[in-house]
């Protein structure tokens, strides 16, 4: 049985699951789905196109499914799809997609801290942490186990690979490959992200393979296509190494700088 305040403003067309708690002064528009077990705290706005999975907690003054801040948006029904068991703290804004065939997608078990803005058509994976005041521009792609420290700015269409970490205050307009730490101004490679690598169960042997692969990427002078060939030749194959080479080969914007000031 759900616990819904009579001081919330909820469209009768909205679909609300079981065991949902909705506090006073929540606003829910027509085309909204709220999954089982969600908790919606006071002052939250769930706009048309919002799809919440199960067990999400949405804190005060957050806006989900806001219209995209994109000049290409011409109105219409677009989506913001959020998975299960996410924690979305106060004053977060998540925009829905620009075009009808697109979606803003948030996966499962993410922790999105106060003041984060996730723009239109962003694809955010699972078990990520987005720190205070982080701003993610449109069309970005963030994979799994990623950490953004506070005040990070991701410019449009960048990609961030699994288990990468972006240090506080960084802004970046190029891709950040998997399993690394990125920091500085301009942003540059700061070594492998050993802490998260260990936490997600990657063995010491594979961690060494990852470090050796990135020595070729960030300490050599060759183009990425040649570096990928070198990794294939010199580094033992495995899932993590394949993720690295695939990420590099698919990069359209290029990757962050090798050393301070080289971007």
Residue pairs with C-beta under 8 A, 6 or more apart in sequence:
1 18
1 19
2 16
2 17
2 18
2 19
2 20
2 21
2 22
3 20
3 21
3 22
4 10
4 16
4 20
4 21
4 22
5 22
5 23
5 24
5 25
5 26
7 24
7 25
8 22
8 23
8 24
8 25
8 26
8 27
8 28
9 25
9 26
9 27
9 28
10 16
10 22
10 26
10 27
10 28
11 28
11 29
11 30
11 32
13 30
13 31
14 28
14 29
14 30
14 31
14 32
14 33
14 34
14 46
15 32
15 33
15 34
16 22
16 34
17 34
17 35
17 36
17 37
17 38
17 54
18 36
18 37
19 36
19 37
20 34
20 35
20 36
20 37
20 38
20 39
20 40
21 38
21 39
21 40
22 28
22 34
22 40
23 40
23 41
23 42
23 44
24 42
25 42
25 43
26 40
26 41
26 42
26 43
26 44
26 45
26 46
27 44
27 45
27 46
28 34
28 46
29 46
29 47
29 48
29 50
29 65
30 48
31 48
31 49
31 50
31 77
32 46
32 47
32 48
32 49
32 50
32 51
32 52
32 65
33 50
33 51
33 52
34 40
34 46
34 52
35 52
35 53
35 54
35 55
35 56
35 84
36 54
36 55
37 54
37 55
38 52
38 54
38 55
38 56
38 57
38 58
39 56
39 57
39 58
40 46
40 58
41 57
41 58
41 59
41 60
42 60
43 60
43 61
43 62
44 58
44 59
44 60
44 61
44 62
44 63
44 64
45 62
45 63
45 64
45 66
46 52
46 58
46 64
46 65
47 63
47 64
47 65
47 66
47 67
47 80
47 96
48 65
48 77
48 96
49 65
49 77
49 78
49 79
49 80
49 96
49 97
50 64
50 65
50 80
50 82
50 96
51 79
51 80
51 81
51 82
52 58
52 64
52 82
53 82
53 83
53 84
53 85
53 108
54 84
54 85
55 84
55 85
56 82
56 84
56 85
56 86
56 87
56 88
57 86
57 87
57 88
58 64
58 88
59 87
59 88
59 89
59 90
59 92
60 90
60 91
61 90
61 91
62 88
62 89
62 90
62 91
62 92
62 93
62 94
63 92
63 93
63 94
64 80
64 82
64 88
64 92
64 94
65 79
65 80
65 94
65 95
65 96
66 93
66 94
66 95
66 96
67 73
67 95
67 96
68 78
68 95
68 96
68 97
68 98
68 119
68 120
68 121
68 138
69 95
69 119
69 120
70 95
70 98
70 119
70 120
70 138
72 98
72 99
73 98
73 120
76 100
77 100
78 96
78 97
78 98
78 99
78 100
78 102
78 103
79 96
79 97
79 102
79 103
79 104
80 94
80 95
80 96
80 97
80 103
80 104
80 106
81 103
81 104
81 105
81 106
82 88
82 94
82 106
83 106
83 107
83 108
83 126
84 108
84 109
85 108
85 109
86 106
86 108
86 109
86 110
86 111
86 112
87 110
87 111
87 112
88 94
88 110
88 112
89 112
89 113
89 114
89 116
90 114
90 115
91 114
91 115
92 112
92 114
92 115
92 116
92 117
92 118
93 116
93 117
93 118
94 104
94 106
94 117
94 118
95 104
95 118
95 119
95 120
95 138
96 103
96 104
96 120
97 103
97 104
97 120
97 121
98 120
98 121
98 138
99 121
102 120
102 121
103 121
104 118
104 119
104 120
104 121
104 122
104 123
105 122
105 123
105 124
106 112
106 118
106 122
106 124
107 124
107 125
107 126
107 127
107 128
107 144
108 126
108 127
109 126
109 127
110 124
110 126
110 127
110 128
110 129
110 130
111 128
111 129
111 130
112 118
112 130
113 129
113 130
113 131
113 132
113 134
113 150
114 132
114 133
115 132
115 133
115 134
116 130
116 131
116 132
116 133
116 134
116 135
116 136
117 134
117 135
117 136
118 124
118 130
118 136
119 135
119 136
119 137
119 138
119 139
119 140
120 138
120 139
121 138
121 139
122 136
122 138
122 139
122 140
122 141
122 142
123 140
123 141
123 142
124 136
124 142
125 142
125 143
125 144
125 146
125 162
126 144
126 145
127 144
127 145
128 142
128 144
128 145
128 146
128 147
128 148
129 146
129 147
129 148
130 136
130 148
130 152
131 147
131 148
131 149
131 150
131 151
131 152
131 168
132 150
132 151
133 150
133 151
134 148
134 150
134 151
134 152
134 153
134 154
135 152
135 153
135 154
136 142
136 154
137 153
137 154
137 155
137 156
137 157
137 158
138 156
138 157
139 156
139 157
140 154
140 156
140 157
140 158
140 159
140 160
141 158
141 159
141 160
142 154
142 159
142 160
143 159
143 160
143 161
143 162
143 164
143 178
144 162
144 163
145 162
145 163
145 196
145 199
145 200
146 160
146 161
146 162
146 163
146 164
146 165
146 166
147 164
147 165
147 166
147 193
147 196
148 154
148 165
148 166
149 165
149 166
149 167
149 168
149 169
149 170
150 168
150 169
151 168
151 169
152 166
152 167
152 168
152 169
152 170
152 171
153 170
153 171
153 172
154 160
154 166
154 171
154 172
155 171
155 172
155 173
156 173
157 252
157 253
158 172
158 173
158 174
158 175
158 176
158 253
159 175
159 176
159 247
159 250
159 251
159 253
160 166
160 175
160 176
161 175
161 176
161 177
161 178
161 179
161 180
161 243
161 244
161 247
162 178
162 179
162 243
163 178
163 179
163 193
163 196
163 197
163 200
164 176
164 177
164 178
164 179
164 180
164 181
164 182
164 193
165 180
165 181
165 182
165 193
165 195
165 196
166 172
166 176
166 182
166 183
166 187
167 181
167 182
167 183
167 184
167 190
169 185
170 182
170 183
170 184
170 185
170 187
171 185
171 187
172 182
172 187
172 256
173 253
174 187
174 253
174 254
174 255
174 256
174 257
174 263
175 247
175 251
175 253
175 254
175 255
175 256
176 182
176 187
176 255
176 256
177 214
177 217
177 244
177 247
177 248
177 255
178 240
178 243
178 244
178 247
179 192
179 193
179 196
179 197
179 210
179 214
179 240
179 244
180 189
180 190
180 191
180 192
180 193
180 214
181 189
181 190
181 191
181 192
181 193
182 188
182 189
182 190
182 256
183 190
184 190
184 260
186 257
186 260
186 261
186 262
186 263
187 256
187 257
187 263
188 256
188 257
188 258
188 259
188 260
188 261
188 262
188 263
189 214
189 217
189 218
189 256
189 257
189 258
189 259
192 207
192 210
192 211
192 214
194 207
197 207
197 210
198 207
202 210
202 240
206 238
206 240
209 235
209 236
209 238
209 240
209 241
210 240
210 241
210 244
212 234
212 235
213 231
213 235
213 241
213 244
213 245
214 244
216 227
216 230
216 231
216 234
216 235
217 224
217 227
217 231
217 244
217 248
217 255
218 258
218 259
219 258
220 227
220 230
222 230
224 248
224 249
224 251
224 254
224 255
225 249
227 248
228 245
228 248
228 249
231 241
231 244
231 245
232 245
235 241
248 255
256 263
257 263
